[in-house]
Amino acid sequence: MSKLKIKTGDTVRIIAGDHKGVEGKVMKVFVEKNKAIVEGANMVSKHEKPSAKNPQGGIVKKEAPLHISNLALIDSKSGDTTRVGFEIRDGKKVRYSKKSNEVI
């Protein structure tokens, strides 16, 4: 199991696939599967049976996971995509933007 460079709450841009160019916030990350759910992207229609939570049932639109390799982190400073690096700063391991050299 490898360390992922994208975490929940990050703003990312989809760089490959049907939803290329879409930006959104990461809602959930599945570390074991190397996938993440991005808010408002990769929407799929899911048939749901009636339940206590949803008494009507029917077809529900929801986000499906995307592979991490298809996501690029957006640098908060420039608003452009950046690669992520890890290094030790002040005795702590931190993620930093390779474009602006800023701690994320």
GROMACS elastic network, one bead per residue, 0.5 to 0.9 nm:
[ bonds ]
;  ai    aj funct       b0    kb
    1    31     6  0.77399   500
    1    32     6  0.67346   500
    2    31     6  0.81319   500
    2    32     6  0.86789   500
    2    34     6  0.89015   500
    3    31     6  0.81271   500
    4     7     6  0.73728   500
    4    31     6  0.71750   500
    4    34     6  0.77337   500
    4    68     6  0.82229   500
    5    68     6  0.87508   500
    5    73     6  0.85506   500
    5    83     6  0.86938   500
    5    84     6  0.62503   500
    5    85     6  0.78527   500
    5    86     6  0.86571   500
    5    95     6  0.77485   500
    6     9     6  0.88309   500
    6    10     6  0.67497   500
    6    12     6  0.84482   500
    6    26     6  0.82555   500
    6    29     6  0.80040   500
    6    36     6  0.85421   500
    6    68     6  0.76140   500
    6    71     6  0.84143   500
    6    72     6  0.83478   500
    6    73     6  0.70831   500
    6    84     6  0.84528   500
    7    10     6  0.58537   500
    7    26     6  0.71341   500
    7    27     6  0.88673   500
    7    28     6  0.79866   500
    7    29     6  0.66578   500
    7    36     6  0.87485   500
    8    11     6  0.88693   500
    8    25     6  0.78713   500
    8    26     6  0.51172   500
    8    27     6  0.56215   500
    8    28     6  0.55161   500
    8    29     6  0.61770   500
    8    36     6  0.84580   500
    9    25     6  0.58207   500
    9    26     6  0.51602   500
    9    27     6  0.63014   500
    9    28     6  0.81772   500
   10    24     6  0.84094   500
   10    25     6  0.56780   500
   10    26     6  0.55238   500
   10    27     6  0.84752   500
   10    73     6  0.70825   500
   10    74     6  0.80032   500
   11    23     6  0.71102   500
   11    24     6  0.56033   500
   11    26     6  0.63387   500
   11    38     6  0.87524   500
   11    72     6  0.87087   500
   11    73     6  0.62171   500
   11    74     6  0.58013   500
   11    75     6  0.83741   500
   11    76     6  0.85026   500
   12    22     6  0.84412   500
   12    23     6  0.56563   500
   12    24     6  0.56976   500
   12    25     6  0.62390   500
   12    26     6  0.70365   500
   12    38     6  0.79246   500
   12    71     6  0.61570   500
   12    72     6  0.54183   500
   12    74     6  0.52729   500
   12    75     6  0.88955   500
   12    81     6  0.78297   500
   13    20     6  0.77595   500
   13    21     6  0.60346   500
   13    22     6  0.56834   500
   13    24     6  0.66456   500
   13    25     6  0.88708   500
   13    70     6  0.84869   500
   13    71     6  0.57344   500
   13    72     6  0.53096   500
   13    73     6  0.64554   500
   13    74     6  0.66255   500
   13    81     6  0.72290   500
   14    17     6  0.77940   500
   14    19     6  0.65301   500
   14    21     6  0.53680   500
   14    22     6  0.55276   500
   14    23     6  0.64334   500
   14    24     6  0.85138   500
   14    38     6  0.89213   500
   14    41     6  0.86443   500
   14    66     6  0.88668   500
   14    70     6  0.57485   500
   14    72     6  0.63934   500
   14    73     6  0.89895   500
   15    19     6  0.80994   500
   15    20     6  0.50628   500
   15    21     6  0.60296   500
   15    22     6  0.81740   500
   15    69     6  0.85748   500
   15    70     6  0.53874   500
   15    71     6  0.57786   500
   15    72     6  0.65784   500
   16    19     6  0.71139   500
   16    21     6  0.79225   500
   16    69     6  0.85678   500
   16    70     6  0.52425   500
   16    71     6  0.76927   500
   17    20     6  0.54572   500
   17    70     6  0.74553   500
   18    42     6  0.80433   500
   19    22     6  0.58920   500
   19    41     6  0.67871   500
   19    42     6  0.64837   500
   20    23     6  0.88197   500
   20    70     6  0.85622   500
   22    40     6  0.85494   500
   22    41     6  0.68066   500
   23    38     6  0.82068   500
   23    39     6  0.84672   500
   23    40     6  0.84973   500
   23    41     6  0.78971   500
   23    74     6  0.86882   500
   24    38     6  0.57702   500
   24    39     6  0.53572   500
   24    40     6  0.67259   500
   24    41     6  0.72676   500
   25    37     6  0.85601   500
   25    38     6  0.56257   500
   25    39     6  0.54241   500
   25    40     6  0.84924   500
   26    29     6  0.73519   500
   26    36     6  0.67480   500
   26    37     6  0.58641   500
   26    39     6  0.62438   500
   27    36     6  0.75089   500
   27    37     6  0.55947   500
   27    38     6  0.57897   500
   27    39     6  0.61893   500
   28    35     6  0.86835   500
   28    36     6  0.56960   500
   28    37     6  0.53225   500
   28    38     6  0.75660   500
   28    65     6  0.86654   500
   29    33     6  0.88386   500
   29    34     6  0.76681   500
   29    35     6  0.60529   500
   29    37     6  0.64858   500
   29    65     6  0.85043   500
   29    68     6  0.88439   500
   30    33     6  0.55504   500
   30    34     6  0.58734   500
   30    35     6  0.51664   500
   30    36     6  0.58542   500
   30    37     6  0.84173   500
   30    65     6  0.84835   500
   31    34     6  0.50492   500
   31    35     6  0.67483   500
   31    36     6  0.82693   500
   32    35     6  0.80170   500
   33    36     6  0.87229   500
   33    67     6  0.81935   500
   34    66     6  0.85746   500
   34    67     6  0.60202   500
   34    68     6  0.56770   500
   34    69     6  0.82379   500
   35    65     6  0.57483   500
   35    66     6  0.53071   500
   35    68     6  0.51805   500
   35    69     6  0.85024   500
   36    64     6  0.84337   500
   36    65     6  0.50969   500
   36    66     6  0.53780   500
   36    67     6  0.63798   500
   36    68     6  0.62698   500
   36    71     6  0.87758   500
   37    41     6  0.79581   500
   37    42     6  0.83739   500
   37    63     6  0.64911   500
   37    64     6  0.61328   500
   37    66     6  0.61473   500
   37    67     6  0.88525   500
   38    41     6  0.56089   500
   38    42     6  0.76779   500
   38    63     6  0.70960   500
   38    64     6  0.80856   500
   38    65     6  0.73272   500
   38    66     6  0.75929   500
   39    42     6  0.86234   500
   39    63     6  0.69399   500
   40    43     6  0.67901   500
   40    62     6  0.83585   500
   40    63     6  0.66343   500
   41    62     6  0.89970   500
   41    63     6  0.62395   500
   41    64     6  0.78716   500
   41    66     6  0.88997   500
   42    62     6  0.82226   500
   42    63     6  0.55533   500
   42    64     6  0.56510   500
   42    65     6  0.74396   500
   42    66     6  0.74541   500
   43    61     6  0.62204   500
   43    62     6  0.52820   500
   43    64     6  0.61181   500
   44    60     6  0.81968   500
   44    61     6  0.55512   500
   44    62     6  0.55447   500
   44    63     6  0.61563   500
   44    64     6  0.64093   500
   45    59     6  0.61724   500
   45    60     6  0.55693   500
   45    62     6  0.65422   500
   45    63     6  0.88603   500
   46    58     6  0.82834   500
   46    59     6  0.55034   500
   46    60     6  0.51521   500
   46    61     6  0.61802   500
   46    62     6  0.71942   500
   47    57     6  0.77071   500
   47    58     6  0.57049   500
   47    60     6  0.62557   500
   47    61     6  0.88729   500
   48    51     6  0.84004   500
   48    54     6  0.83169   500
   48    57     6  0.52341   500
   48    58     6  0.54043   500
   48    59     6  0.61104   500
   48    60     6  0.68677   500
   49    54     6  0.80844   500
   49    55     6  0.83372   500
   49    56     6  0.80510   500
   49    58     6  0.66449   500
   49    59     6  0.89305   500
   50    53     6  0.80668   500
   50    54     6  0.57107   500
   50    56     6  0.53835   500
   50    58     6  0.74118   500
   51    54     6  0.50010   500
   51    56     6  0.76579   500
   51    57     6  0.68963   500
   52    55     6  0.54736   500
   54    57     6  0.56071   500
   54    58     6  0.88223   500
   57    60     6  0.82623   500
   66    69     6  0.84977   500
   66    70     6  0.70689   500
   66    71     6  0.79961   500
   67    70     6  0.56515   500
   67    71     6  0.73336   500
   68    71     6  0.53661   500
   68    72     6  0.82276   500
   69    72     6  0.77932   500
   72    81     6  0.58750   500
   72    82     6  0.66805   500
   72    83     6  0.71296   500
   73    80     6  0.83683   500
   73    81     6  0.55247   500
   73    82     6  0.57383   500
   73    83     6  0.68214   500
   73    84     6  0.76154   500
   73    97     6  0.87614   500
   74    77     6  0.87927   500
   74    78     6  0.82510   500
   74    79     6  0.58514   500
   74    80     6  0.54027   500
   74    82     6  0.59712   500
   74    83     6  0.87434   500
   75    78     6  0.57589   500
   75    79     6  0.51770   500
   75    80     6  0.55559   500
   75    81     6  0.58326   500
   75    82     6  0.59044   500
   75    83     6  0.88760   500
   75    97     6  0.68098   500
   75    99     6  0.79304   500
   75   100     6  0.78246   500
   75   102     6  0.88611   500
   75   104     6  0.82884   500
   76    79     6  0.54436   500
   76    80     6  0.79200   500
   76   104     6  0.83475   500
   77    80     6  0.81862   500
   77   100     6  0.76188   500
   77   102     6  0.85785   500
   78    81     6  0.84433   500
   78    99     6  0.89580   500
   78   100     6  0.80911   500
   81    99     6  0.84979   500
   82    97     6  0.61239   500
   82    98     6  0.63247   500
   82    99     6  0.57985   500
   82   100     6  0.84183   500
   83    96     6  0.85285   500
   83    97     6  0.61262   500
   83    98     6  0.55169   500
   83    99     6  0.71595   500
   84    95     6  0.64621   500
   84    96     6  0.57431   500
   84    97     6  0.51053   500
   84    98     6  0.58140   500
   84    99     6  0.86957   500
   84   104     6  0.87465   500
   85    94     6  0.82705   500
   85    95     6  0.56427   500
   85    96     6  0.53080   500
   85    97     6  0.64425   500
   85    98     6  0.62735   500
   86    93     6  0.66428   500
   86    94     6  0.56146   500
   86    96     6  0.62201   500
   86    97     6  0.89862   500
   87    92     6  0.81096   500
   87    93     6  0.55170   500
   87    94     6  0.57065   500
   87    95     6  0.68189   500
   87    96     6  0.76376   500
   88    91     6  0.58454   500
   88    92     6  0.52660   500
   88    94     6  0.62154   500
   88    95     6  0.89799   500
   89    92     6  0.53873   500
   89    93     6  0.63510   500
   89    94     6  0.67418   500
   90    93     6  0.84021   500
   94   103     6  0.67432   500
   94   104     6  0.76254   500
   95   102     6  0.86432   500
   95   103     6  0.59076   500
   95   104     6  0.56265   500
   96    99     6  0.88509   500
   96   100     6  0.82997   500
   96   101     6  0.59524   500
   96   102     6  0.53984   500
   96   104     6  0.51706   500
   97   100     6  0.56534   500
   97   101     6  0.50269   500
   97   102     6  0.54285   500
   97   103     6  0.64256   500
   97   104     6  0.65492   500
   98   101     6  0.51773   500
   98   102     6  0.77633   500
   99   102     6  0.81414   500
  100   103     6  0.88214   500
